[in-house]
Amino acid sequence: MTGGELQPMRGKVVRSFSGIFPEGADPALPVVTLFSGGLDSTYLLNRLVAMGAPHVHAVTVELGEGESHEAKQEIADRLGVRLHVMDGRQEFVDEFIRPAIAAQAVYLDTHPISSSLSRPLIARLAMGLAEELGARTILHTANRSQNTLRRLNGAFELLGFPGRYGSPYDLDPVDREQKIRELKDVGLAHMGERVVSGDSNLWCREFESGFLDDPEDYEVPEDLYQWSRPGDTDGRERLEIGFAGGAPVSVDGNPLPLAELIAALNLRVGVHGLGRYTGLEHLDSGVKVLEIREMPAAWLLLRSYRHLESAVLRAETIREKMHIEQLWVREAIEGRWYGELRRSAQSFIDTCAVEVTGTVRWRLNGARVETDAIIARRPLYLRNREDWEKASVSCERSET
């Protein structure tokens, strides 16, 4: 199933808890819910059960994050819902990461994109499961202070899901304290222990919200990082990355599948403290939110690609490609992965990638450079997401 094989067909977007089962809807039909195992997605499962939905299917997509799914299974068992763990690792690497490397997929020259790559795949796999189950509703838990909202909704729309899809948190933000209190009542008190929102896959580990809300005053605890903790090294390491037709294929002359290559580089590059990113990314409304990432393999691979690309492509071609790259990135981050403009940009990028074959040798001398404040005179960024969400919803409702 690909975007090119489907005719876009707009379904009905779910934006509130009351909109999950509107008048005339059959709550006995299967409901598919994206499930990360975090506070928001667990709370949604509990609300669905409390609303009387008898066939709730929680979907987790394995993207190489290296985490156990036991805790998720325990939550599903406690709430009486069915957990589906879907393996999307190979598709993620082949269809999303590989093109992102060739596209030099970096947001406004600040950080490589990540969730923009995973969300369209997660949506596609969830949609396939919904079709198998006969489900007419697919839910997720992104709120309006998270870019995932438009990326998942955009993917479902462009893939042509004919049923209902969306997030009830869009118009119904729920206080963290209320979520914790209601989950405690059903034996899930431990769900209140997480203090930041995280998203992990093979390409990136990302953190936001909680004590990382305020761009003007934040400090990232070292224990949040896993790949980029400086380790035992003499400060110098030689690495050779091999490419063939635009794809990374070897490390130090040893052929490796791309997934294994990325996993290996995350540790080898990360031990030098490299690959940490701080970035402000815009929401659909134009305001901006702080996001923290660690992406050691991406740090090295994107730079290696550009070096090799500059050796094989003419300057004018590279200049045009740099423009096309930002079109590609824009379409991905705006939730239009399956749209015609992103696919057209991909064709140009793939044509250039054919020539990118060779090796790049590195000598790593690790140096950590991090920020802990970004302060602007007239900022667009948010400093408190929950207050903004409430004010935004209140404003929208007053206008309707």
N, C-alpha and C positions, 0 to 999 in steps of 0.2 A: 504494500500500500504506500503510495507516494503522493505528494501534493499534485504532481502532474497528471495523475490518473483519476483525480477526484474533481468533481464540479462543486465549487463552494456553494453551500446552502446554509443560510443562517438559521440556527435554532433559537430557542428562547433562553436569555441569559438570567441565571439565578443571582440575585444580589442581596437577598435577606433570608433569614431563617423562615419567615412566613411564606417566602416564595419557593421553598423547596417542594412543598406539596400544596399548590394552589387549588382552588375550588375545581373539582372535577378530576383532579389527578388521583391515581391509584397508588396509595402508599405501600400496597402489597407487592408492587413490581420491584425487581432488583434495583438497588442503588449502588453505583460505583463511586468510591471516594478515594482520592489520593491521600496516602498516609505515610508521614515521615517518622512517626513515633514521638513527635514533640507535643507540646502543650496544646497548640491550636488544633492539630489534626485529631488528637485524642478527644478533646472536648467536642468536636464535631461528631465523632462516632457516638459519643455518649448522648448527644442531643438527638441524633437520628433514632437511636434505640428508645429514648424516652418519648419520641414522637410516634412510636408504634411501628417503625419500619422493620419488617421481619426478615428481610433479605438484604443485609448491608455487606458489601464487599470492599474491604480495604486493600488498596493496591500500593505496593512498594516496588520501585524499579531499581534493580541492582546496577550501579554504574561504576563499580570499582572503588567505592569509598572504603572498603576494607573493614566494615563494621558488621557486628553480629546482628542477626534479626531476632534473636531470642526474646529480647525485651518487647519487641513489637508483637510477637506471637502471644506473649503473656497478657498484653493489653487487649488484644483481640479476643483471647479466651475469656478474660474477665468480663468483657462487654458482650460476649456472645455474637461476635461478627466473624466473618471468614476473611483470613489474610491470604492474599495472593502476592508472592514474591516473583517478579518477572525479571529475567536476566536480559539486560539491554547493553551489556558491556561491549560486545563486538560491533553492534550497530552504532553505538555512541562513538567508538574510535573511528570506524570506517566512514561513517556518513556525516559526522559532525566535527570531531577534533581534527582529522586530517584536512578537511577543507578550511578549517579555521587557521591552521598553520600556514597554508598557502595564501590565505587572505590576509595574513598579518592582522588578525582580528583583535585589535586593541582599541578600547574606548577612549576617544579624544586624547590619545597619546598618554593615558594615565595608567590603565591596567588592562590585561587581557580579559576578554569576556568569558563567562563560564555558564551561568544559569541560562543565558540566552541560547546556549547550545543544548543543554539538557532538557529544557521545558518542552520543546516541540517533539522530542522523542518520547518523553513521558506521556504527553497528550496522545500521541499516536498509539502507543501500546495500551493505554487505558481505554481508548476508543475501540480498539480491537477486542478487548475483553468485554466491554459493554455490549458489543454486537453479538459476541458468543453467548452472553448471559441473557440477552433480550432486555437489557437495561436501557431505560429512556432518560436517565439522569446521571450525569457525571459531576461530582463536586470536588472542589479543592478548597484550600484555606487561606489563600493569599488575601491580604487586605490592601487598602488603597495607599498605604505607605510602602508597599512592596511591588517591585517591577514585575514579579511573577504574575500578578493579576492580569496585565494585558498580554503577557506572553503566552500563558495557558489559554486564556479566552480567545486570543488571536489564532492560536493553533487549532483549537476546536472549530472555530468559524471557517478557517480556510480549508480544513480537512472535510468540512461539510457534515459535521455531526448534526443530525436532524432533531435530536431531542433537547433536553434542558441541560445546561452546563454553567458553571460559574462558582462563585464563592459567596456564601451567606454573610461573610464578614465585611463585604464591600459596603453595605448600608447598615449593617448591624454589628459595629465593633463591640466586643465584650471585654470588660476589664479583666486583667490578669488575675486579680483577687477572686473574682466570681468564678472563673474557670477552675482555679485551684480548689475553691470551696466545694463546687459541685462534683469535681472528680474525687475529692477526699471522701465524699459521701458514698461513693461506689467502690471504695477500697483502692483508689489510685492517688494517695497522698503524695507519693514521691514525684509526681509530675510537676510540682512547684519548685523543684530544685534547680532547674535550668535558668540561667540568668541572661543568656544571650541567644539569639536565633542563629543557627548554623546550617550550612548547606555544603555537603561534601560529595565529590566524585573523583575519578581518577585524575582529572585535569586540574582541580582546584579544591581548596578548603576555604570557605568563606564565612565571615561572621558579621552580624549587624544587630541593631536594636539593643535593648537593655542598657547596660552601662556604656555601650558604644554608640548611643543615640546622638550625643552632642559633639559636633565637629570642633567646637571651640574648647572642649575639655574632655579628653579621653586618653586612656593609657591601656594598651593591650597586654594582659597578663601573659607571661612567657608560656605558661602551661596550656594556653589555647593552641599554640603551635605544635605541630608534630613533625613535619617534614623539614622545616627550616631552622631547627635548633642547632646552633653551632656545636660541633662535636670534636672528637679527637682528630686533628689534622695538623700537618706542619705548615698549613697555610698555602700550600702549592699542590696543585693536582693537574695532570694533563688529561684531556678528554678529546676524543675525535668522534665527530658525528657524521655519519654517512647518509646521503640522500640519493634517491633514485626517482626521477620523474616527479619531483616535488614532495615526496614523502620521506620522512626519516626511516631508515632501514637498518642502521647498524650503530654500535657504540664500540669504539676502539677496534674496529675491523670485524667485530663479531655480529653476524646478522641476528636481529631480534624482531619479533612481531611488535607492532606499534604499541600495544597495551603494555607489554613487558618492558619495552624501551622507556616509556614514560614513567612507569613505576620505579625503574632503576635510577633514572635521572632525578626523580624527586628526592631521593635519598642522597645520591652522590653530589648533586649541586646544593641541596638544602643544608648539608653539613657545613657548608661555608657561610651559612646565614644569608644566602641569596634567595630571591624570589618572593619577597614580601612586598605587598602593594597596599596603599591607602588611596581610596578614590571617592569622589563625590559623583553620584550618578543621578540623572534626572528622573523624576516620576512623570506620569502621563500629564499631570497638571503643570509641570514645569519646575516645581520646587525640587530640591535635591536632598539626598540622604547619604550618610556615610557608610561605606562598606570596606571591610578589611579582608585581604586575601593572602594566602600563601600558595605560590605556583612555581616552584623551582624548575621543574622540567620545562614549563612554558617559557620561563625567563630565558633559558638557554636555547631552546629550539627556535623560538621566534627570531632571536638575534642571529642564530646560525643561518636560518633560512634567508634572511635579508642579506647577509654577507655573500652567500653563494649566489643568490639571485642577482646581486649587483655585478657578479663576475660573468654572468651568462646572458643577461638581457641588456638591450640598449637603453641609454639614459632616458630617451623620450618614452619608451615603453614603460619603464619603471615609474616615471612621473604620472602617466595616465593610470597605471595600475594603483598607485597610491590614492588617487581620487576614487577609483572604483572600489578599493578596499573599504573606504568609509561609507560608501553606499551600502556595501555588503553588511558592514557592522550595524549601520542604522536600521536596516530592514530586520536584522536578527534581533536587536534589542527591543524593537517596537512590536515584536510578536508577529512578524510577517515572514517567518522562515519559509513557509510553504507558498509564499507569494511569487509572482512572476518576476519582479525586479531583483529579488535576491537570487533567484535561479539564473537570471540573465547575467548578473554580475559574476556568478560562479563560473559560467561558461568562459568568460574572458580570463578569469583567474586561472582556470584549469589549462587553458591554452598556453599561458605563460609558464605554468608549472612543469610542462613537458620538458623544458630545457634545464630545469633545476636538478642537476645530477652532479655529485661530487662529494667532497668532504670539507669539514671545517674543524680545525684543531684549536683547542682552548688551553690556556694555562690559568687556572682559577686561583686567585688570591682573595679569599673571602673578606668582605667588608660589609658590615651591617649599617644601613642607614634607614632610620624610621622617623615618622612624625608622631606627635601626640597632640597637636592642635592645628586647626586651620581657621583663621579668624578673618572675616571680611567686613568691610565697612557697611555695605548694603547687600547682605547675603541672600541667596535663594534657598539655602539649605534649611532643613528642619532641625530643631534642637529638642523637641519632644514629640514623638510620633503619635502617641495615644491622644494627647490634647488636640493635635492637628486633625486626626481622623474624626474625632467627635465634632469639632467645629466645622469640618468639611461636610460631614453628613447633615448636620443641622442646617447649614447654609443651603445645601441642595434641596432639602425637604421644604425649606421655607420658600423656595423659588418655584416649587411645583404645586 
